[in-house]
Amino acid sequence: MPELLSTLEAADYCGLSPRTLEKRRMTGGGPQFVKLGHAVRYRATDLEAWIAENRRRSTSDPGPEPERKAGGTEPALDPRPDVPDSTVSATDLPAIRLALQPLLGDEHLSKSAVSRVVARLKLLFTAWSQRDLLGEGYAVLFLDRFHLKVRLARRVVSVPVLAVLGIREDGQKALVALQLAASEAEVNWAEVIANLERRGLAEPLLLVVDGHQGLGKALARWPGVKVQRCAAHKARNLADHCPAHARAEMKRDYHRIVFAADGPAARAAYDAFLTKWSKLCPAVARSLAESGLELLTFYEFPKSMWKSLRTTNALENLNRELRRRTKTQASFSTEQAAVTLLYGLVAFGQIKLRRIDGHRALAALVAKQGTVAA
């Protein structure tokens, strides 16, 4: 038997379902485990010890007091009394219970228990937000914002969250940063990037961004990094500038740019678009020219990666998953409650981040470039 077992193997060893072990990692009372990066592993000796601790002589035997903290480097989310109560708002409670149901199971938890779970999540989120990034190397960074609905001063408003998603050398996506901000102004994005640098993050090979002016100016801190403008954002911008009756034609011409056979064909389609639409609708041509050739940067990478690199959809999918899991909730009472919940869903595997398309080509590219930190 291997020394370290996956969750599936450990569950089979104990005769339990993998979901039961995942729940015990969150709520406590399960076997000790080992945290290796994002991977969770179990040792057979720890499983045997846990099984021995749970021996009973009868169903009325309470057994030993269960451990309050799961083993490993990342503490479990345990709704225990020694964790300060974070006082979850009654209006947030349904959304949090719904989102955390896969982790906590169908067992009803009181408001105070959920509050302690959220308090533990906040501690983990704070530690994660301040962690050393020197050992984390990302070949690609996606930078974008999404909005969370929050009740402030008796009104529901949209609060921007500046998010950074990284692609590791093996092609695996990983959440790098989440930061609440008053707006998408340059000063706020510059603060996000400066914070990443202070914590040791190396420059990536590529930045995939939307077209917000504030973010564009903030990227001046990384002058040598290639930039890809989001093709989906630009498509929406073009549609906003185009008369309704001409949008289908404009869309066909635009697709010839972003879905071309190769870089030279895309550049030819780009030039043809500007020539044609400068006459038909100058506002559309100006909107495309604003993005410049940064719209075509993804063509410089292996073809198998193009689908993943041409847009910031990876981050938008993250926001979509949060909305889906809190669909009964129109808004949160605080910005921090929503961001902390999103972090918890990603950190504990309830929102899955898969590898990008073409991940096999990425490792070879990184080795060739030699610019991503180990």
C-alpha positions as a LaTeX table, in Angstrom:
\begin{tabular}{lrrr}
\hline
Residue & $x$ (\AA) & $y$ (\AA) & $z$ (\AA) \\
\hline
Met1 & 0.00 & 0.00 & 0.00 \\
Pro2 & 1.38 & 3.49 & $-0.85$ \\
Glu3 & 2.45 & 5.61 & 2.13 \\
Leu4 & 0.17 & 8.51 & 1.13 \\
Leu5 & $-3.42$ & 7.89 & 0.06 \\
Ser6 & $-5.76$ & 10.17 & $-1.89$ \\
Thr7 & $-9.17$ & 11.06 & $-0.46$ \\
Leu8 & $-10.80$ & 8.41 & $-2.65$ \\
Glu9 & $-8.31$ & 5.74 & $-1.53$ \\
Ala10 & $-8.58$ & 6.77 & 2.13 \\
Ala11 & $-12.37$ & 6.66 & 1.99 \\
Asp12 & $-12.25$ & 3.18 & 0.48 \\
Tyr13 & $-9.78$ & 2.10 & 3.17 \\
Cys14 & $-12.17$ & 3.28 & 5.92 \\
Gly15 & $-15.31$ & 2.08 & 4.19 \\
Leu16 & $-16.69$ & 5.61 & 3.95 \\
Ser17 & $-17.70$ & 7.91 & 1.13 \\
Pro18 & $-15.20$ & 10.55 & $-0.04$ \\
Arg19 & $-17.78$ & 13.22 & 0.82 \\
Thr20 & $-17.77$ & 12.08 & 4.46 \\
Leu21 & $-14.00$ & 12.57 & 4.70 \\
Glu22 & $-14.26$ & 15.97 & 3.00 \\
Lys23 & $-16.93$ & 17.02 & 5.50 \\
Arg24 & $-14.79$ & 15.83 & 8.44 \\
Arg25 & $-11.86$ & 17.90 & 7.13 \\
Met26 & $-14.09$ & 20.96 & 7.40 \\
Thr27 & $-16.00$ & 20.27 & 10.60 \\
Gly28 & $-13.33$ & 18.34 & 12.51 \\
Gly29 & $-13.45$ & 14.90 & 14.09 \\
Gly30 & $-11.87$ & 13.10 & 11.13 \\
Pro31 & $-8.49$ & 11.44 & 10.63 \\
Gln32 & $-5.35$ & 13.54 & 10.42 \\
Phe33 & $-4.31$ & 14.45 & 6.89 \\
Val34 & $-1.35$ & 15.97 & 5.06 \\
Lys35 & $-1.65$ & 19.13 & 2.93 \\
Leu36 & 0.86 & 19.24 & 0.04 \\
Gly37 & 0.15 & 22.43 & $-1.84$ \\
His38 & $-3.44$ & 22.01 & $-3.02$ \\
Ala39 & $-3.37$ & 18.22 & $-2.63$ \\
Val40 & $-4.77$ & 16.44 & 0.43 \\
Arg41 & $-3.28$ & 13.06 & 1.36 \\
Tyr42 & $-3.78$ & 10.59 & 4.19 \\
Arg43 & $-1.31$ & 8.21 & 5.87 \\
Ala44 & $-2.47$ & 4.68 & 6.55 \\
Thr45 & $-1.11$ & 4.87 & 10.11 \\
Asp46 & $-3.28$ & 7.96 & 10.78 \\
Leu47 & $-6.32$ & 6.18 & 9.38 \\
Glu48 & $-5.67$ & 3.16 & 11.61 \\
Ala49 & $-5.26$ & 5.42 & 14.65 \\
Trp50 & $-8.54$ & 7.21 & 13.87 \\
Ile51 & $-10.36$ & 3.92 & 13.44 \\
Ala52 & $-8.96$ & 2.71 & 16.77 \\
Glu53 & $-10.07$ & 5.91 & 18.51 \\
Asn54 & $-13.63$ & 5.33 & 17.34 \\
Arg55 & $-14.02$ & 1.82 & 18.75 \\
Arg56 & $-17.18$ & 1.38 & 20.84 \\
Arg57 & $-18.45$ & $-1.36$ & 23.12 \\
Ser58 & $-22.07$ & $-0.33$ & 22.62 \\
Thr59 & $-24.16$ & 2.26 & 20.82 \\
Ser60 & $-24.52$ & 4.12 & 24.12 \\
Asp61 & $-20.77$ & 4.40 & 24.56 \\
Pro62 & $-19.88$ & 8.06 & 23.78 \\
Gly63 & $-16.23$ & 7.19 & 23.21 \\
Pro64 & $-13.37$ & 9.67 & 23.59 \\
Glu65 & $-13.90$ & 13.38 & 23.05 \\
Pro66 & $-13.35$ & 14.03 & 19.33 \\
Glu67 & $-10.43$ & 16.21 & 18.28 \\
Arg68 & $-11.36$ & 19.77 & 17.62 \\
Lys69 & $-8.81$ & 20.32 & 14.87 \\
Ala70 & $-8.03$ & 18.15 & 11.87 \\
Gly71 & $-4.38$ & 17.40 & 11.18 \\
Gly72 & $-2.30$ & 18.88 & 8.39 \\
Thr73 & $-1.09$ & 22.35 & 7.68 \\
Glu74 & $-4.54$ & 23.85 & 7.11 \\
Pro75 & $-6.95$ & 23.76 & 10.08 \\
Ala76 & $-10.45$ & 22.43 & 9.59 \\
Leu77 & $-13.52$ & 24.61 & 9.65 \\
Asp78 & $-14.84$ & 23.53 & 13.00 \\
Pro79 & $-17.96$ & 25.24 & 14.43 \\
Arg80 & $-16.55$ & 24.99 & 17.96 \\
Pro81 & $-17.06$ & 27.45 & 20.78 \\
Asp82 & $-13.41$ & 28.53 & 21.10 \\
Val83 & $-13.47$ & 30.27 & 17.71 \\
Pro84 & $-14.84$ & 33.82 & 18.02 \\
Asp85 & $-18.37$ & 34.28 & 16.71 \\
Ser86 & $-18.30$ & 36.41 & 13.54 \\
Thr87 & $-21.99$ & 37.33 & 13.97 \\
Val88 & $-23.31$ & 36.32 & 10.56 \\
Ser89 & $-26.20$ & 38.50 & 9.48 \\
Ala90 & $-29.55$ & 36.74 & 9.45 \\
Thr91 & $-29.95$ & 37.88 & 5.84 \\
Asp92 & $-26.67$ & 36.19 & 4.85 \\
Leu93 & $-27.41$ & 32.94 & 6.67 \\
Pro94 & $-29.47$ & 31.23 & 3.89 \\
Ala95 & $-26.82$ & 31.93 & 1.25 \\
Ile96 & $-23.97$ & 30.71 & 3.43 \\
Arg97 & $-25.81$ & 27.54 & 4.44 \\
Leu98 & $-26.64$ & 26.82 & 0.80 \\
Ala99 & $-23.11$ & 27.44 & $-0.43$ \\
Leu100 & $-21.46$ & 25.39 & 2.34 \\
Gln101 & $-23.94$ & 22.51 & 2.22 \\
Pro102 & $-21.56$ & 20.21 & 0.25 \\
Leu103 & $-18.98$ & 20.71 & 3.02 \\
Leu104 & $-21.20$ & 20.61 & 6.09 \\
Gly105 & $-23.76$ & 18.08 & 4.86 \\
Asp106 & $-27.48$ & 18.16 & 5.48 \\
Glu107 & $-27.11$ & 18.52 & 9.26 \\
His108 & $-28.78$ & 21.68 & 10.50 \\
Leu109 & $-26.37$ & 24.17 & 12.02 \\
Ser110 & $-27.46$ & 27.01 & 14.24 \\
Lys111 & $-26.69$ & 30.62 & 13.39 \\
Ser112 & $-23.92$ & 30.68 & 16.01 \\
Ala113 & $-22.33$ & 27.53 & 14.55 \\
Val114 & $-22.40$ & 28.98 & 11.04 \\
Ser115 & $-20.95$ & 32.20 & 12.45 \\
Arg116 & $-18.00$ & 30.29 & 13.88 \\
Val117 & $-17.47$ & 28.51 & 10.56 \\
Val118 & $-17.40$ & 31.89 & 8.82 \\
Ala119 & $-15.03$ & 33.25 & 11.48 \\
Arg120 & $-12.66$ & 30.39 & 10.75 \\
Leu121 & $-12.96$ & 31.05 & 7.03 \\
Lys122 & $-12.07$ & 34.71 & 7.63 \\
Leu123 & $-8.90$ & 33.70 & 9.48 \\
Leu124 & $-7.90$ & 31.40 & 6.63 \\
Phe125 & $-8.74$ & 34.05 & 4.05 \\
Thr126 & $-6.60$ & 36.64 & 5.85 \\
Ala127 & $-3.64$ & 34.24 & 6.02 \\
Trp128 & $-4.09$ & 33.33 & 2.36 \\
Ser129 & $-4.24$ & 37.01 & 1.34 \\
Gln130 & $-0.91$ & 37.66 & 3.10 \\
Arg131 & 0.94 & 34.47 & 2.12 \\
Asp132 & 4.44 & 34.46 & 0.63 \\
Leu133 & 4.25 & 34.12 & $-3.17$ \\
Leu134 & 7.95 & 33.58 & $-3.73$ \\
Gly135 & 7.46 & 29.87 & $-4.35$ \\
Glu136 & 4.40 & 30.26 & $-6.57$ \\
Gly137 & 5.22 & 30.56 & $-10.26$ \\
Tyr138 & 2.51 & 31.46 & $-12.77$ \\
Ala139 & 3.00 & 31.49 & $-16.51$ \\
Val140 & $-0.24$ & 33.39 & $-17.12$ \\
Leu141 & $-2.27$ & 35.78 & $-14.97$ \\
Phe142 & $-5.89$ & 36.72 & $-15.66$ \\
Leu143 & $-6.87$ & 40.08 & $-14.16$ \\
Asp144 & $-10.48$ & 41.19 & $-14.16$ \\
Arg145 & $-13.18$ & 42.46 & $-11.87$ \\
Phe146 & $-16.64$ & 41.29 & $-11.03$ \\
His147 & $-19.34$ & 42.89 & $-8.92$ \\
Leu148 & $-21.05$ & 41.60 & $-5.79$ \\
Lys149 & $-24.40$ & 42.88 & $-4.65$ \\
Val150 & $-24.14$ & 44.26 & $-1.11$ \\
Arg151 & $-26.57$ & 46.15 & 1.10 \\
Leu152 & $-25.05$ & 49.42 & 2.23 \\
Ala153 & $-26.99$ & 52.18 & 3.99 \\
Arg154 & $-30.31$ & 50.43 & 3.26 \\
Arg155 & $-29.59$ & 50.21 & $-0.47$ \\
Val156 & $-28.31$ & 47.33 & $-2.62$ \\
Val157 & $-25.22$ & 48.43 & $-4.53$ \\
Ser158 & $-22.67$ & 46.66 & $-6.72$ \\
Val159 & $-19.22$ & 46.51 & $-5.15$ \\
Pro160 & $-16.23$ & 45.67 & $-7.40$ \\
Val161 & $-13.92$ & 42.81 & $-6.49$ \\
Leu162 & $-10.52$ & 42.86 & $-8.21$ \\
Ala163 & $-9.53$ & 39.27 & $-8.91$ \\
Val164 & $-6.33$ & 37.58 & $-10.10$ \\
Leu165 & $-6.33$ & 34.01 & $-11.41$ \\
Gly166 & $-3.04$ & 32.29 & $-12.20$ \\
Ile167 & $-2.04$ & 29.44 & $-14.49$ \\
Arg168 & 0.77 & 27.32 & $-13.11$ \\
Glu169 & 3.43 & 25.65 & $-15.23$ \\
Asp170 & 1.39 & 22.44 & $-15.37$ \\
Gly171 & $-1.63$ & 24.36 & $-16.69$ \\
Gln172 & $-3.60$ & 24.21 & $-13.45$ \\
Lys173 & $-5.66$ & 27.28 & $-12.58$ \\
Ala174 & $-5.24$ & 28.74 & $-9.10$ \\
Leu175 & $-6.82$ & 31.70 & $-7.38$ \\
Val176 & $-4.05$ & 34.21 & $-6.61$ \\
Ala177 & $-5.78$ & 37.26 & $-5.14$ \\
Leu178 & $-9.17$ & 38.75 & $-4.29$ \\
Gln179 & $-9.39$ & 42.36 & $-3.18$ \\
Leu180 & $-12.36$ & 44.57 & $-2.50$ \\
Ala181 & $-12.04$ & 48.04 & $-4.00$ \\
Ala182 & $-14.02$ & 51.22 & $-4.21$ \\
Ser183 & $-13.62$ & 51.24 & $-8.00$ \\
Glu184 & $-11.50$ & 49.94 & $-10.87$ \\
Ala185 & $-9.35$ & 53.05 & $-10.84$ \\
Glu186 & $-5.65$ & 52.84 & $-11.62$ \\
Val187 & $-4.70$ & 53.37 & $-7.98$ \\
Asn188 & $-6.65$ & 50.29 & $-6.87$ \\
Trp189 & $-5.28$ & 47.98 & $-9.56$ \\
Ala190 & $-1.77$ & 49.34 & $-8.94$ \\
Glu191 & $-2.20$ & 48.44 & $-5.28$ \\
Val192 & $-3.15$ & 44.86 & $-6.19$ \\
Ile193 & $-0.11$ & 44.46 & $-8.45$ \\
Ala194 & 2.27 & 46.12 & $-5.97$ \\
Asn195 & 1.00 & 43.81 & $-3.23$ \\
Leu196 & 1.72 & 40.75 & $-5.39$ \\
Glu197 & 5.23 & 42.03 & $-6.08$ \\
Arg198 & 5.94 & 42.73 & $-2.40$ \\
Arg199 & 4.98 & 39.18 & $-1.56$ \\
Gly200 & 7.44 & 37.82 & $-4.12$ \\
Leu201 & 5.36 & 37.02 & $-7.20$ \\
Ala202 & 7.53 & 36.78 & $-10.33$ \\
Glu203 & 6.50 & 38.38 & $-13.61$ \\
Pro204 & 4.41 & 36.00 & $-15.77$ \\
Leu205 & 4.75 & 35.37 & $-19.48$ \\
Leu206 & 1.31 & 36.76 & $-20.28$ \\
Leu207 & $-1.37$ & 38.97 & $-18.72$ \\
Val208 & $-4.96$ & 38.48 & $-19.91$ \\
Val209 & $-7.03$ & 41.55 & $-19.05$ \\
Asp210 & $-10.20$ & 43.41 & $-19.88$ \\
Gly211 & $-10.02$ & 46.82 & $-21.47$ \\
His212 & $-10.54$ & 49.01 & $-18.41$ \\
Gln213 & $-8.35$ & 52.09 & $-18.56$ \\
Gly214 & $-7.38$ & 51.93 & $-14.90$ \\
Leu215 & $-6.05$ & 48.39 & $-15.21$ \\
Gly216 & $-4.19$ & 49.25 & $-18.41$ \\
Lys217 & $-2.29$ & 52.06 & $-16.69$ \\
Ala218 & $-1.51$ & 49.90 & $-13.66$ \\
Leu219 & 0.11 & 47.26 & $-15.88$ \\
Ala220 & 2.94 & 49.73 & $-16.54$ \\
Arg221 & 4.55 & 48.17 & $-13.44$ \\
Trp222 & 5.23 & 45.09 & $-15.61$ \\
Pro223 & 6.49 & 46.72 & $-18.81$ \\
Gly224 & 8.17 & 43.61 & $-20.23$ \\
Val225 & 5.17 & 41.28 & $-19.95$ \\
Lys226 & 2.98 & 40.49 & $-22.96$ \\
Val227 & $-0.66$ & 41.57 & $-22.69$ \\
Gln228 & $-3.74$ & 39.93 & $-24.22$ \\
Arg229 & $-6.91$ & 42.01 & $-24.32$ \\
Cys230 & $-10.06$ & 40.00 & $-23.66$ \\
Ala231 & $-11.75$ & 39.20 & $-26.98$ \\
Ala232 & $-15.15$ & 38.76 & $-25.30$ \\
His233 & $-15.04$ & 42.21 & $-23.66$ \\
Lys234 & $-14.05$ & 43.76 & $-26.97$ \\
Ala235 & $-16.89$ & 42.00 & $-28.80$ \\
Arg236 & $-19.38$ & 43.56 & $-26.39$ \\
Asn237 & $-17.77$ & 46.98 & $-26.80$ \\
Leu238 & $-18.01$ & 46.74 & $-30.57$ \\
Ala239 & $-21.68$ & 45.75 & $-30.37$ \\
Asp240 & $-22.40$ & 48.77 & $-28.17$ \\
His241 & $-20.96$ & 51.08 & $-30.85$ \\
Cys242 & $-22.62$ & 49.33 & $-33.79$ \\
Pro243 & $-26.16$ & 49.98 & $-35.11$ \\
Ala244 & $-28.45$ & 47.02 & $-34.41$ \\
His245 & $-29.07$ & 46.26 & $-38.10$ \\
Ala246 & $-25.32$ & 45.93 & $-38.80$ \\
Arg247 & $-24.27$ & 43.86 & $-35.78$ \\
Ala248 & $-24.48$ & 40.47 & $-37.47$ \\
Glu249 & $-22.17$ & 41.62 & $-40.26$ \\
Met250 & $-19.80$ & 43.26 & $-37.80$ \\
Lys251 & $-19.71$ & 40.09 & $-35.71$ \\
Arg252 & $-18.74$ & 37.98 & $-38.74$ \\
Asp253 & $-15.89$ & 40.36 & $-39.55$ \\
Tyr254 & $-14.73$ & 40.36 & $-35.94$ \\
His255 & $-14.72$ & 36.56 & $-35.76$ \\
Arg256 & $-12.38$ & 36.50 & $-38.74$ \\
Ile257 & $-9.90$ & 38.28 & $-36.46$ \\
Val258 & $-10.18$ & 36.27 & $-33.23$ \\
Phe259 & $-10.86$ & 32.88 & $-34.84$ \\
Ala260 & $-8.29$ & 33.09 & $-37.63$ \\
Ala261 & $-6.11$ & 30.17 & $-38.72$ \\
Asp262 & $-2.94$ & 31.90 & $-37.51$ \\
Gly263 & $-1.41$ & 35.22 & $-36.52$ \\
Pro264 & $-0.78$ & 36.61 & $-40.04$ \\
Ala265 & $-4.34$ & 35.79 & $-41.11$ \\
Ala266 & $-5.65$ & 37.50 & $-37.97$ \\
Arg267 & $-3.59$ & 40.61 & $-38.66$ \\
Ala268 & $-4.91$ & 40.75 & $-42.23$ \\
Ala269 & $-8.48$ & 40.42 & $-40.95$ \\
Tyr270 & $-7.78$ & 43.13 & $-38.36$ \\
Asp271 & $-6.56$ & 45.57 & $-41.02$ \\
Ala272 & $-9.51$ & 44.72 & $-43.28$ \\
Phe273 & $-11.94$ & 45.34 & $-40.41$ \\
Leu274 & $-10.49$ & 48.80 & $-39.73$ \\
Thr275 & $-10.60$ & 49.74 & $-43.43$ \\
Lys276 & $-14.17$ & 48.58 & $-43.90$ \\
Trp277 & $-15.74$ & 49.86 & $-40.70$ \\
Ser278 & $-13.94$ & 53.20 & $-40.79$ \\
Lys279 & $-16.33$ & 53.92 & $-43.66$ \\
Leu280 & $-19.43$ & 52.08 & $-42.44$ \\
Cys281 & $-19.31$ & 53.09 & $-38.77$ \\
Pro282 & $-16.25$ & 55.02 & $-37.54$ \\
Ala283 & $-17.16$ & 54.45 & $-33.88$ \\
Val284 & $-16.80$ & 50.68 & $-34.35$ \\
Ala285 & $-13.42$ & 51.10 & $-36.03$ \\
Arg286 & $-12.19$ & 53.39 & $-33.26$ \\
Ser287 & $-13.28$ & 50.88 & $-30.63$ \\
Leu288 & $-11.28$ & 48.10 & $-32.30$ \\
Ala289 & $-8.25$ & 50.33 & $-32.82$ \\
Glu290 & $-8.32$ & 51.22 & $-29.11$ \\
Ser291 & $-7.32$ & 47.65 & $-28.21$ \\
Gly292 & $-4.55$ & 47.64 & $-30.79$ \\
Leu293 & $-2.61$ & 44.47 & $-31.55$ \\
Glu294 & $-2.90$ & 43.35 & $-27.93$ \\
Leu295 & $-6.09$ & 41.69 & $-29.14$ \\
Leu296 & $-3.90$ & 39.27 & $-31.15$ \\
Thr297 & $-1.21$ & 38.39 & $-28.59$ \\
Phe298 & $-2.62$ & 34.91 & $-27.97$ \\
Tyr299 & $-1.59$ & 33.90 & $-31.51$ \\
Glu300 & 2.04 & 33.99 & $-30.30$ \\
Phe301 & 1.32 & 30.97 & $-28.09$ \\
Pro302 & 0.71 & 27.32 & $-29.04$ \\
Lys303 & $-2.55$ & 26.84 & $-30.92$ \\
Ser304 & $-3.89$ & 24.39 & $-28.34$ \\
Met305 & $-3.89$ & 27.24 & $-25.80$ \\
Trp306 & $-5.69$ & 29.85 & $-27.89$ \\
Lys307 & $-9.19$ & 29.11 & $-26.57$ \\
Ser308 & $-8.07$ & 29.61 & $-22.96$ \\
Leu309 & $-5.96$ & 32.72 & $-23.56$ \\
Arg310 & $-8.17$ & 34.89 & $-25.77$ \\
Thr311 & $-10.63$ & 35.88 & $-23.02$ \\
Thr312 & $-10.93$ & 36.36 & $-19.26$ \\
Asn313 & $-13.79$ & 33.85 & $-19.17$ \\
Ala314 & $-11.94$ & 31.78 & $-16.55$ \\
Leu315 & $-12.56$ & 34.52 & $-13.98$ \\
Glu316 & $-16.10$ & 35.19 & $-15.15$ \\
Asn317 & $-16.87$ & 31.49 & $-14.67$ \\
Leu318 & $-15.70$ & 31.82 & $-11.06$ \\
Asn319 & $-18.16$ & 34.65 & $-10.45$ \\
Arg320 & $-20.92$ & 32.64 & $-12.18$ \\
Glu321 & $-20.32$ & 29.71 & $-9.84$ \\
Leu322 & $-20.60$ & 31.97 & $-6.79$ \\
Arg323 & $-23.90$ & 33.37 & $-8.05$ \\
Arg324 & $-25.20$ & 29.88 & $-8.74$ \\
Arg325 & $-24.36$ & 28.68 & $-5.24$ \\
Thr326 & $-25.95$ & 31.71 & $-3.61$ \\
Lys327 & $-28.89$ & 31.99 & $-6.01$ \\
Thr328 & $-31.44$ & 32.33 & $-3.20$ \\
Gln329 & $-29.63$ & 35.43 & $-2.00$ \\
Ala330 & $-30.25$ & 38.75 & $-3.74$ \\
Ser331 & $-27.38$ & 40.44 & $-1.92$ \\
Phe332 & $-24.99$ & 40.17 & 1.04 \\
Ser333 & $-24.99$ & 42.39 & 4.10 \\
Thr334 & $-21.22$ & 43.03 & 3.86 \\
Glu335 & $-18.64$ & 42.92 & 1.09 \\
Gln336 & $-16.31$ & 40.81 & 3.22 \\
Ala337 & $-18.93$ & 38.09 & 3.74 \\
Ala338 & $-19.28$ & 37.52 & 0.00 \\
Val339 & $-15.53$ & 37.54 & $-0.76$ \\
Thr340 & $-14.74$ & 35.24 & 2.17 \\
Leu341 & $-17.40$ & 32.78 & 1.04 \\
Leu342 & $-16.01$ & 32.76 & $-2.50$ \\
Tyr343 & $-12.52$ & 32.07 & $-1.17$ \\
Gly344 & $-13.84$ & 29.20 & 0.98 \\
Leu345 & $-15.64$ & 27.56 & $-1.93$ \\
Val346 & $-12.45$ & 27.60 & $-4.02$ \\
Ala347 & $-10.01$ & 26.72 & $-1.23$ \\
Phe348 & $-11.96$ & 23.65 & $-0.19$ \\
Gly349 & $-12.65$ & 22.39 & $-3.69$ \\
Gln350 & $-16.36$ & 23.16 & $-3.97$ \\
Ile351 & $-15.66$ & 25.34 & $-7.00$ \\
Lys352 & $-13.35$ & 23.31 & $-9.20$ \\
Leu353 & $-10.58$ & 25.02 & $-11.14$ \\
Arg354 & $-9.47$ & 22.77 & $-13.97$ \\
Arg355 & $-6.42$ & 22.91 & $-16.19$ \\
Ile356 & $-6.47$ & 25.16 & $-19.24$ \\
Asp357 & $-6.78$ & 23.80 & $-22.74$ \\
Gly358 & $-3.32$ & 23.07 & $-24.14$ \\
His359 & $-1.70$ & 22.67 & $-20.73$ \\
Arg360 & 0.78 & 20.12 & $-22.10$ \\
Ala361 & 2.24 & 22.76 & $-24.41$ \\
Leu362 & 2.58 & 25.25 & $-21.57$ \\
Ala363 & 5.30 & 23.38 & $-19.65$ \\
Ala364 & 7.50 & 23.24 & $-22.74$ \\
Leu365 & 6.91 & 26.93 & $-23.38$ \\
Val366 & 7.83 & 27.87 & $-19.82$ \\
Ala367 & 10.99 & 25.79 & $-19.97$ \\
Lys368 & 11.94 & 27.52 & $-23.21$ \\
Gln369 & 11.28 & 31.01 & $-21.89$ \\
Gly370 & 12.87 & 30.33 & $-18.51$ \\
Thr371 & 11.16 & 33.35 & $-16.98$ \\
Val372 & 8.68 & 31.85 & $-14.56$ \\
Ala373 & 9.93 & 31.33 & $-11.03$ \\
Ala374 & 10.17 & 27.74 & $-9.87$ \\
\hline
\end{tabular}
